[in-house]
Amino acid sequence: MNKNRPVNLDLSTIQLPAAALASILHRISGVVLFAVVALLLYLLDVSLKSAQGFADVAAVFNSIPAKVVLWASLAALIYHLLAGVRHLLMDLGIGESLEGGRRSAVTVLVLSVILILLAGVWLW
């Protein structure tokens, strides 16, 4: 093995391609959704037990931290949905080229930002 090969350990200087960024974010959004589902199912259970439980959950959702968590959950859902559609289209043979993959990744990233901001406006 060549011991004189260049080594770049400064991660802030590495520029990921759009497709790699889209793929990494798709995985992260899936993990976030998996974690949030447990919390939302718990809140659903509490809200269905009694009228007081429903009122308690409604009060929780009116707080700012809960709205931030809900917005993050919606952001993960929006991104994961769009990136999942991108992957399904690529499975069908649409956008499999290098340029097509880059364009679809950029499209998913831009659409996600727009829809996530709209979700934030709707939620607040």
C-alpha positions as CSV (number, residue, x, y, z in Angstrom):
1,M,0.0,0.0,0.0
2,N,1.2,3.5,-0.8
3,K,2.0,5.3,2.4
4,N,2.4,8.7,0.7
5,R,-1.1,8.9,-0.6
6,P,-3.1,12.1,0.1
7,V,-5.4,11.9,3.1
8,N,-8.1,14.5,3.7
9,L,-9.4,14.2,7.2
10,D,-11.1,17.7,7.3
11,L,-14.7,16.8,6.6
12,S,-15.7,20.4,6.2
13,T,-13.8,20.6,2.9
14,I,-15.5,17.6,1.3
15,Q,-18.2,18.6,-1.2
16,L,-20.7,15.8,-1.6
17,P,-22.6,15.5,-4.9
18,A,-26.3,16.3,-4.8
19,A,-27.3,12.6,-5.2
20,A,-25.1,11.6,-2.2
21,L,-26.6,14.4,-0.1
22,A,-30.1,13.3,-1.1
23,S,-29.4,9.7,-0.3
24,I,-27.9,10.5,3.1
25,L,-30.8,12.8,4.0
26,H,-33.3,10.1,2.9
27,R,-31.8,7.7,5.4
28,I,-31.8,10.3,8.2
29,S,-35.4,11.3,7.5
30,G,-36.4,7.6,7.7
31,V,-34.7,7.3,11.1
32,V,-36.4,10.4,12.3
33,L,-39.8,9.1,11.2
34,F,-39.2,5.8,12.9
35,A,-38.6,7.6,16.2
36,V,-41.4,10.1,15.8
37,V,-44.0,7.4,15.1
38,A,-43.6,6.0,18.7
39,L,-44.2,9.4,20.2
40,L,-47.2,10.1,18.0
41,L,-48.7,6.7,18.7
42,Y,-48.3,7.4,22.4
43,L,-50.1,10.8,22.1
44,L,-52.9,9.1,20.1
45,D,-53.3,6.5,22.8
46,V,-53.5,9.2,25.5
47,S,-56.0,11.3,23.5
48,L,-58.3,8.3,22.9
49,K,-58.5,7.2,26.5
50,S,-60.7,10.0,27.8
51,A,-61.9,13.5,27.2
52,Q,-59.3,14.8,29.7
53,G,-56.6,13.0,27.8
54,F,-57.7,14.6,24.6
55,A,-57.6,18.0,26.2
56,D,-54.1,17.3,27.6
57,V,-52.8,16.3,24.2
58,A,-54.4,19.3,22.6
59,A,-52.7,21.6,25.2
60,V,-49.4,19.9,24.4
61,F,-49.8,20.6,20.7
62,N,-50.4,24.3,21.4
63,S,-46.9,24.6,23.0
64,I,-44.0,25.9,21.0
65,P,-41.7,22.9,21.6
66,A,-44.4,20.5,20.4
67,K,-44.9,22.6,17.3
68,V,-41.2,22.4,16.6
69,V,-41.3,18.6,17.0
70,L,-44.3,18.4,14.8
71,W,-42.7,20.6,12.2
72,A,-39.6,18.5,12.2
73,S,-41.7,15.4,11.8
74,L,-43.6,16.9,8.9
75,A,-40.2,18.0,7.4
76,A,-38.9,14.4,7.7
77,L,-42.2,13.0,6.2
78,I,-42.1,15.5,3.3
79,Y,-38.5,14.8,2.4
80,H,-38.8,11.1,2.8
81,L,-41.8,11.0,0.6
82,L,-40.2,13.0,-2.2
83,A,-37.0,11.1,-2.0
84,G,-38.9,7.8,-2.0
85,V,-40.7,8.8,-5.2
86,R,-37.4,9.7,-6.7
87,H,-36.0,6.2,-5.9
88,L,-39.2,4.6,-7.3
89,L,-38.8,6.5,-10.5
90,M,-35.2,5.5,-10.8
91,D,-36.3,1.8,-10.2
92,L,-38.5,2.3,-13.3
93,G,-35.5,3.5,-15.3
94,I,-36.3,7.2,-15.2
95,G,-33.3,9.4,-14.3
96,E,-30.8,6.6,-14.0
97,S,-28.0,8.5,-15.8
98,L,-25.5,10.5,-13.9
99,E,-27.0,13.8,-15.1
100,G,-30.6,12.5,-14.5
101,G,-29.7,11.5,-10.9
102,R,-28.1,14.9,-10.2
103,R,-31.2,16.7,-11.6
104,S,-33.7,14.6,-9.7
105,A,-31.7,15.0,-6.5
106,V,-31.6,18.8,-6.8
107,T,-35.3,18.8,-7.7
108,V,-36.1,16.8,-4.5
109,L,-34.0,19.1,-2.4
110,V,-35.5,22.2,-3.8
111,L,-39.1,20.9,-3.6
112,S,-38.5,19.7,-0.1
113,V,-37.3,23.1,1.1
114,I,-40.4,24.8,-0.5
115,L,-42.9,22.3,1.0
116,I,-41.2,22.2,4.4
117,L,-41.4,26.0,4.6
118,L,-45.1,25.9,3.5
119,A,-45.7,23.3,6.2
120,G,-44.1,25.6,8.8
121,V,-46.3,28.5,7.7
122,W,-49.4,26.3,7.9
123,L,-48.4,25.0,11.3
124,W,-47.6,28.3,12.9
